[in-house]
């Protein structure tokens, strides 16, 4: 059974004001160590993957209740049932389905990432739009990436719009935040090859080997990747693993000279997935 339920009817309730503040301000989320998840699907995915809400808000007239989510939580959260006007106050998404949860911030340090021997990693540098970052996470999950690294973050990973646009896959994936320099050092240390897409590259992505330990790096659409990536050099030590940076291009056959960042990431990730599947099949024959 769900925990004791409290009904909140006033828009001036301090808890209502706190949720609205968490929705709007990254500084409030960082200070409280809390984020907000909207939507039954997103909340369910988060809880199923070990995220423990501290509060669950429901508007029962839309057909949801707290017991729908109690199967996977370890510690029962506080449950708040609201009237429609209160729920509309705390929710920011269009066509809400009557479920909202508050709980711990999501995100790891680089040192917390556990990678297999042949990892496929997506690195997103300086992506500003929450919708784009959420779409990148969704793409990485779809392609079976082993981790996502947000380098030099330009938007809050726990922004409710990131969570919404990832459709909750943020809670499936190991996602770490770090500076670009820290990210490059991390990849170097593990011998992970870096691949970036640039319009003037000589090599076409389909003609490039995307097997082996690989990090696909994408940048903000307006500025692209910082020069740090091009300037990085392998550390000349005896213990260094083989490491290099490769640039490829995605042919643009129309008027535009680039794709949306999440589309570019999808093209490269799925080509890596295809090549790895071909290699596995060949090794078994």
RASUL-V486393 format. One line per field, one symbol per residue. phi: phi as a letter, one per 20 degrees, with the letter a starting at -180 (. if undefined). psi: psi as a letter, one per 40 degrees, with the letter a starting at -180 (. if undefined). A space follows every 50 residues. Layout:
phi->???
psi->???
//
This chain:
phi->.ffgddedddfegffffffffffecffffffemcccddofffffffffdn fdfeccdcdffendbfffdefdeedfffdcdceffffffeedeflfdncb cdafgdpcegfefddffcfdcddddmfeegffffffffffffemfeacde elgdbfgeggfffffelnfgeeefccdafffffffffggdmefdccdcfe feeegfddfdengbdedccffedmeffgffefcffecfefegbadcdcdd gdddefdbdggffgffgffffffffffffffffee
psi->iiihhhhheheehdddddddddddhddddddefiihhihdddddddddfe hhidihhigdeeeiiddeeedeidhhihhhhiiddddddeieiifieehi ihaiiiiiideehhiidgihihhhhfhdhdddddddddddddefidihhh hgheihdehdddddeefeededihhihiiddddddddddefhihhihide idhideehhfiihhhhhiiiddeaiiedddehiihgidehihiihihiih hheadieiiiddddddddddddddddddddddde.
//
